[in-house]
Amino acid sequence: MKKNLLVIGIGFMLIGASIFSACTKEGPMGPAGANGTNGTNGTNGTNGKDGVDGGTNCQECHNPATVELAATQFELSKHGYGEAAFEESGNIGCTPCHSSQAFLYVCKNNVLADFVPSTTTPGRWVNGYNTIASQSIGEITCVTCHSSLHTTYGKEDLSPLTTVAPVSMTYFGGKKEINLTTDAGKSNLCVKCHQPRPFTNSNTNGNVLNYDSLANFPNVVFYDAAQANVLNKIKPGYRTHTHYGTVGAIYAGKGGVEFPGVAYTNSFHTSGASCQDCHMAPQANRAGGHTFKVRNGEGALASNTTWNFAGCNATGCHTGMSSSSVTFTATRADAKAKLNALAAKLKVGGIEILNRNPDGSSNMWAGITTNNYDGYLNIYDPINNPNGFTNNPGGTFKNPGSTSGWSADQIATNNGLPLITLTNAQMGAIINFQLCLREYSLGIHNTKYTMALLNNSIAALPAK
């Protein structure tokens, strides 16, 4: 019986194989059937990474007219190609304005600009506006200002800027602030970095210099090598200066040593315009948009340049403004004349206090004054100012600071130079000159405040 079942099973297998073999031989294709019912749509993505919504949101920004254009413009900006982020990397005091991570850190943690007691040196004060070592790095990028990028992956991520809060001025050790409310306070983002650094009492307690005393007691000696260091608040050197970001203080009408005289008021720009109105106007060549520039030239104003007045004219404030407009040319000519006049009165023993530098590659302000002052002091320094003697034909002052690292010949040269002395009025006038020179626009940012500072500083100094 089992033998018969085995034979039958083998037979069925052979029949099945024969049928399968026959089915694999394809016959002619039959007519097409009717279309099936459409399927339901897939669920849209909600996080910008998948689904229809995600793809659409990315394209809202990542297209030739938006992010790609801004990124290209940013390549022409000094924020994009400046070397400061590399040079200052690791410096916890400078990087809040020079590197991305440090800027984000001080904004997120609301780090104050107050001066605080030193934890290592009793009786000394230090500037508390610092980052931490691990965050003192990074080039300026899109996320420096647009810190919410790629949060919802939508266009709304561009709008919440890193900060629009009032700016505590490190120049005053946090005692004063700038709050530019026009255009939803966006100018405060710019001023957060574009503000002067403080002068500190380097020879005494390290606290912020009392600027009011310079104006209120103009004839008091500010620096004299013959008097005790406790009386000399600052030992002047070649780099005794406001640093470079003075435009925020001038634009807001704050920061100058306000000698009595012409009233200190502000031009319309301070309350009626914003940084973005002019510096992010529709692009024209190498200016506008995310280049943040108003002029197409590069380097000092002594070079050939053209201007982008699209923002001035588009806001309704001006009509037909150009580089030949009287409003533009007359303001700048007046400011230049006042800077020249103030520099001419800043002398000690016939030697100019302010340093000349005609080299447009190293002096960003070459061309703003007739003698190409750079805002530094005319004090000998073979390391930082090796061309001082060449640039200042009337003579150069002795460096009263440390000569560590100098050669014997350099020390001997320094010892043969006359010492500088300064009154409060002269020191205040130096600060005002630096503020008005380095805001770069020759009075355009805030004409009334600029001219008041220059006119009153000139009047505060005795005739030379």
C-alpha positions, 0 to 999 in steps of 0.5 A: 500500500505504501509503495502505491502511495509513493508512486501516486505522489511522484505522479502528482509531482510530475504533473505539477512540474509539467503544468508550471513549465507550461505557465512560464511560457508567456502568451500575448499581453491582454488589453489594459485594465481600467485605472484603479482608485487614487490613493490618499495623500501622505501625511505632511511633515511637521519638522521641516525634514520630511513630507510635503511641508518640509520640502516647501519650507526649505524652498521658501528660504533656500532659493536664489532670491533669498538665502542664496542671495544673502549668502553671496552678498555676505561674502562681500561683507567685512563680517564675512571676510574679516580676520578678527575672528581668527586673530582674537580666537580664545580671547574671552574679552574681545570675542563677544564682538569678534566671534560668533559663539562668544556673541551668542553666549553673552546674548543668551546669558545676558552678560552685563557690561558692568565693571566688577571687583577683581577676584585675584587683585584686591582693590582692582576692578575688571570689565565683566563683559566677557565670554568663557574660553570654550565659547571664544571661537567662531567666524561670524555667520548667518546664525550669529544674528539669526540665532533661530535658524532651522528651528521650525525650518520655516521663513519665520526663523529669519525674523527673531534676531539674536537680540534687539534689547537695549544695549548696555554700554561697556564704554561706560561700564554699564552705567548707560545704555543705547536703545534705538527703537525704530524698526522694532529695535533692529539697530540694537543688534548692530550697536551691540558690537559697534560701540567703543570700548572703555578707557580704564584707570590703568595706573590706579584701580582699573575702573572706568575713566570718569569722562565727566571730569574731563569736561568739568575740570578741563585745566587739571593735569591728566597725565604728567610723568613727573606726578604720582601714578595715583594722579595719572589715571592713564599712562598714554601710549600709541594705542590709547584709543576708543577702539574702532566701533564708535559709530553706535555711540555717535549714532545714538548721541552718547559717549562723547566728552561733552564740553560746554558750548553748543547744545548736544542734540541728535539728527533725525537719523537717531530716532527716525531711521535704522542701521538697516535702512541704509546699510541693507538697502537694495544691492548695487554692486558691492554695496547694500543687502547683506554686504552691510556697505553703503559704498562700493569702494574698499579700504580708505576713503582716499581710494576711488569709490561710489555710493549706494543711496538706495536706502536714503531715497527709498525710505522717503527721507530724501529724494534724489540723494547722491554723492553730489548732493549738497546735503551730503557734500556740505556735511562731510566737508564741514566735519572734515574741516572741524576734524582738521581744526581740532587736530591742529590744536592738539599739540604739546610743545609744537608736536602733534598729539595725534598720529599721521598715517597716509597708508590706506592699507593700514589706516582705514581712515586715510582720506577722512582728514587732510593729514590722514590721522588714524586716531592713535597717539603720536607716541614712539613704538617700534613694534606697533608704530615703526613708521611713526618718525616718517609719518610725523615730521614735527617730532614724536613723543617718548613712550612712557610705558614698558620697553620690554622686548625692545632692542638697546638701540630702540630704548636709546632712541626712546629715551632721547624723545620728549615726554608727553603731558596732557590736560583733562581738556586735551584727553577729552578732545582726543576721545572726541576726535577718535569718536568722530573720526572712526564713526567713518561717515564724516558726520552723516550718521548724526550730524548735530551730535558730531558737530557739537562734539567737534565745535565744543572740543575746539573751543575747550582747547587753548590756541596753539 
